[in-house]
Amino acid sequence: MNKKNPLILFVLTIPIYTSSISAAPVFSKKPPKIMEGAVIFKEYCSVCHGEKGDGKSRAQGGLTPKPKNFTAPVTISELSRSRMIFSVSYGRPNTAMSGWKRRLGQENIGRVVDYIRSTFMKLNVVENPETVPAIATQNLEDTIIKDDKIDPDFLKKPLPYQLDGKIKWGQIFYEDNCAECHGLKGDGNGPRSSFIFPKPRDYNHPASKQKYNRPILFDIIVKGSHRSEMAAWNKVLTYQEIGHISEYIFQAFINPDHSKKMDE
């Protein structure tokens, strides 16, 4: 009666081993919607960005510039959630990154962005990010997107300093100063564009049409663009002249269906 039953001893030891063997993988603790983003990433994004999100993919050798490495510290520090949603929605000009808004839809774009941010960028995300206001940063995309939706009043904003941009004058200044790089059609294919990297902005690209309004165009022309050959023109042109150019670019390329007429 005092002998210990070896079968009972064996059974009692099972929980000790199964608890460690059956422990759930770390990624299963992520919200379900984010894990749906894993499927989207694998199907649509990994071919360029790599299965580990580091840009090391089968396609990387044929792409210029290289696909974004989401694991790089500089990428993690630069990319806000709003900027990533904007890029996935409308693409990035002069890169192989096309816009996915029509194909994936807003909800799926949010899911794949949150998967990238939680898995490769090691950032915290929330289950329902659409209820969390976008955090204001230096990125232009964050001034456009509010709660993952394009601000409907964004394109209606006027020029700063109560400037009145004249399209006819703007066309003259644009063709004399800007077309060499940006092209007469605003497509970034001016005579000098082949010698410039990154390429001059293509104002006809879907991302440009969503990203630029009058104040932003004005600000970029005044201050220039960091890490590009876009110089600051505030020492060459007056604010009024820059206002004319901004109005022309906006009317001719960004929002050509606007109520104002090009012959103004």
KOLNUKOL-563622 format. One record per residue (C-alpha): residue in three letters; x, y, z. Coordinates in steps of 0.05 Angstrom, whole numbers, plus 32768, in hexadecimal, padded with zeros to 4 digits. Layout:
<pts>
> ALA,X,Y,Z
...
</pts>
This chain:
<pts>
> MET,8000,8000,8000
> ASN,803A,802E,800C
> LYS,8058,8023,7FC7
> LYS,8053,805E,7F98
> ASN,802E,8052,7F57
> PRO,805F,8064,7F1F
> LEU,8025,8073,7EEF
> ILE,800A,80A8,7F1F
> LEU,804F,80C7,7F26
> PHE,8055,80CB,7EDA
> VAL,8010,80EC,7ED3
> LEU,8020,811F,7F08
> THR,805F,8134,7EE3
> ILE,803B,8141,7EA1
> PRO,8023,8189,7EB0
> ILE,806B,819E,7EBF
> TYR,8080,818D,7E78
> THR,8041,819E,7E51
> SER,803E,81E4,7E6F
> SER,8080,81F6,7E4F
> ILE,8075,81D1,7E0E
> SER,802F,81ED,7E01
> ALA,8040,8235,7E12
> ALA,8020,8263,7DDE
> PRO,804F,8287,7DAE
> VAL,805A,82D0,7DBE
> PHE,8037,82E9,7D7F
> SER,7FF6,82C7,7D92
> LYS,7FED,82F9,7DCA
> LYS,7FE5,8331,7D97
> PRO,7F9E,834A,7D89
> PRO,7F79,8321,7D54
> LYS,7F73,835B,7D23
> ILE,7FBE,8366,7D24
> MET,7FCA,831C,7D16
> GLU,7F9D,8322,7CD9
> GLY,7FD1,8354,7CC2
> ALA,8004,831C,7CC3
> VAL,7FDE,82F8,7C8C
> ILE,7FDA,8338,7C63
> PHE,8024,8346,7C6C
> LYS,8038,8301,7C56
> GLU,800C,8303,7C18
> TYR,8018,834A,7C00
> CYS,8055,8369,7C22
> SER,8089,8333,7C31
> VAL,809C,832C,7BE7
> CYS,80BF,836F,7BEC
> HIS,80C9,837D,7C36
> GLY,80DE,8335,7C47
> GLU,80BE,8303,7C77
> LYS,80E2,8324,7CB1
> GLY,80D1,836B,7C9C
> ASP,811B,837C,7C92
> GLY,8117,8389,7C47
> LYS,813E,834A,7C37
> SER,8111,832B,7C03
> ARG,8115,8309,7BC1
> ALA,8103,834A,7B9E
> GLN,8134,8378,7BC2
> GLY,816A,8374,7B8C
> GLY,813C,8391,7B57
> LEU,8120,83CA,7B80
> THR,813B,8411,7B85
> PRO,8137,842B,7BBA
> LYS,8139,83EC,7BE4
> PRO,80FA,83D6,7C09
> LYS,80F3,83F5,7C4F
> ASN,8115,83CF,7C87
> PHE,80E3,83D2,7CC0
> THR,8115,83B7,7CF2
> ALA,8147,83F0,7CE9
> PRO,814A,8422,7D24
> VAL,8146,845E,7CF4
> THR,8107,8441,7CD5
> ILE,80E7,8435,7D18
> SER,80F6,847C,7D2E
> GLU,80DD,849C,7CEE
> LEU,809E,8476,7CDD
> SER,805F,8489,7D03
> ARG,8021,845F,7CFD
> SER,7FFE,8495,7CD4
> ARG,8037,849A,7CA4
> MET,8038,844F,7C99
> ILE,7FED,844D,7C8D
> PHE,7FF4,8486,7C5B
> SER,802D,8462,7C37
> VAL,8008,8420,7C32
> SER,7FC9,8444,7C1B
> TYR,7FE7,8470,7BE5
> GLY,802D,8455,7BD8
> ARG,806F,847A,7BD7
> PRO,8082,84A2,7B9A
> ASN,80C0,848C,7B73
> THR,80C2,8448,7B96
> ALA,80A5,8403,7B89
> MET,8074,840F,7BC2
> SER,802F,8415,7BA3
> GLY,7FEE,8429,7BC4
> TRP,7FC3,83F2,7BE2
> LYS,7F86,8419,7BF9
> ARG,7F56,83FE,7BC5
> ARG,7F6E,83B6,7BC9
> LEU,7F74,83AF,7C15
> GLY,7F46,83E3,7C32
> GLN,7F51,840F,7C6F
> GLU,7F46,83DA,7CA5
> ASN,7F76,83A8,7C86
> ILE,7FAB,83DE,7C7C
> GLY,7FA6,83EF,7CC6
> ARG,7FAD,83A6,7CD8
> VAL,7FEB,839A,7CAE
> VAL,800B,83DA,7CC6
> ASP,7FFF,83C6,7D0F
> TYR,801C,8381,7D01
> ILE,805B,83A0,7CE4
> ARG,8062,83D1,7D1E
> SER,8057,839B,7D54
> THR,807F,8363,7D33
> PHE,80BA,8383,7D10
> MET,80BE,83C8,7D30
> LYS,80AF,83AC,7D76
> LEU,807E,83E4,7D86
> ASN,8040,83E0,7DB0
> VAL,7FFD,83E3,7D8C
> VAL,7FB4,83E2,7DA2
> GLU,7F7A,83B5,7D8E
> ASN,7F4F,83EE,7D72
> PRO,7F81,8423,7D59
> GLU,7F4B,8447,7D32
> THR,7F30,8462,7D74
> VAL,7F73,847F,7D88
> PRO,7F81,84C5,7D6C
> ALA,7FBF,84CA,7D40
> ILE,7FFB,84E6,7D64
> ALA,8014,8527,7D45
> THR,805B,8522,7D2B
> GLN,8087,8544,7CF8
> ASN,806E,8516,7CC1
> LEU,8041,8537,7C8D
> GLU,8016,84F9,7C8A
> ASP,8001,8503,7CD2
> THR,7FE5,8547,7CC2
> ILE,7FB8,8527,7C8D
> ILE,7FA0,84E8,7CB0
> LYS,7F73,84ED,7CED
> ASP,7F5E,84AB,7D0C
> ASP,7F76,8488,7CCD
> LYS,7F49,84B1,7CA0
> ILE,7F5B,84E9,7C70
> ASP,7F48,852D,7C8B
> PRO,7F10,8544,7C5B
> ASP,7F24,858D,7C65
> PHE,7F6D,8582,7C57
> LEU,7F6C,8596,7C0D
> LYS,7F42,85D4,7C1B
> LYS,7F75,85F7,7C46
> PRO,7F8C,863A,7C28
> LEU,7FD1,8656,7C1E
> PRO,7FF2,8673,7C5D
> TYR,7FF8,86BD,7C6C
> GLN,7FB7,86CA,7C46
> LEU,7FDD,86C4,7C04
> ASP,7FB4,86C3,7BC4
> GLY,7FD5,8694,7B93
> LYS,7FCC,86A3,7B49
> ILE,7FCF,8667,7B1C
> LYS,7FE9,868C,7ADE
> TRP,8023,86AB,7B05
> GLY,8030,8669,7B28
> GLN,8037,8645,7AE5
> ILE,806B,8678,7ACE
> PHE,8094,8671,7B0E
> TYR,808C,8625,7B0E
> GLU,80A5,861C,7AC7
> ASP,80E0,864B,7AD4
> ASN,80F6,862D,7B16
> CYS,80D6,85E8,7B23
> ALA,80CB,85C5,7AE1
> GLU,8115,85B4,7AD9
> CYS,810D,8580,7B10
> HIS,80C2,8574,7B17
> GLY,80B1,8577,7ACD
> LEU,807E,85A0,7AA8
> LYS,804A,856C,7AB8
> GLY,805D,8569,7B01
> ASP,806F,851F,7AFB
> GLY,80B6,8526,7B15
> ASN,80D5,851A,7AD0
> GLY,80F6,855C,7AC3
> PRO,8138,8563,7A9C
> ARG,8161,855E,7ADC
> SER,8139,8526,7AFC
> SER,8167,84EE,7AE2
> PHE,81A1,850B,7B0A
> ILE,817A,8513,7B4C
> PHE,8171,84E0,7B84
> PRO,8140,84DC,7BA3
> LYS,8118,84ED,7B66
> PRO,80F1,852F,7B64
> ARG,80AB,852B,7B7E
> ASP,8076,8510,7B4F
> TYR,8039,853C,7B5D
> ASN,800D,850D,7B35
> HIS,8019,84D2,7B62
> PRO,7FDD,84BD,7B8D
> ALA,8005,84C8,7BCD
> SER,8016,850F,7BB7
> LYS,7FCD,851E,7BA8
> GLN,7FBB,8509,7BEF
> LYS,7FF7,8527,7C11
> TYR,7FFE,856E,7BF7
> ASN,7FD1,85A9,7C01
> ARG,7FE1,85F3,7BF7
> PRO,8001,85FF,7C3B
> ILE,802E,85C2,7C37
> LEU,8044,85D2,7BF0
> PHE,8053,8619,7C05
> ASP,807B,8601,7C42
> ILE,80A5,85CF,7C1B
> ILE,80B6,8602,7BE5
> VAL,80C9,8635,7C1A
> LYS,80F3,8606,7C45
> GLY,8109,85D0,7C14
> SER,8107,8586,7C22
> HIS,8139,8562,7C50
> ARG,8166,852D,7C30
> SER,8153,8541,7BE9
> GLU,8168,8574,7BB5
> MET,812A,859D,7BC2
> ALA,8149,85DF,7BD8
> ALA,8129,8616,7C02
> TRP,810F,864C,7BD3
> ASN,8100,8682,7C06
> LYS,8142,86A5,7BF6
> VAL,8133,86A5,7BAB
> LEU,80E8,86B1,7BA6
> THR,80B8,86DC,7BCF
> TYR,8081,86BC,7BF8
> GLN,804E,86D6,7BC6
> GLU,8074,86B6,7B8C
> ILE,8077,8674,7BB3
> GLY,802D,867C,7BC0
> HIS,8021,8680,7B75
> ILE,804B,8641,7B68
> SER,8027,861B,7BA0
> GLU,7FE3,862D,7B83
> TYR,7FF8,8618,7B3D
> ILE,8014,85D5,7B54
> PHE,7FD5,85C8,7B7D
> GLN,7FA6,85DA,7B45
> ALA,7FCC,85BB,7B0C
> PHE,7FE4,8579,7B2B
> ILE,7FCA,856C,7B71
> ASN,7F81,857E,7B6A
> PRO,7F73,858E,7B20
> ASP,7F28,8587,7B29
> HIS,7F25,85C0,7B5B
> SER,7EF0,85F6,7B50
> LYS,7F22,862A,7B3B
> LYS,7F32,862E,7AF1
> MET,7F78,8627,7AD5
> ASP,7F6F,8666,7AAB
> GLU,7F67,8692,7AE9
</pts>
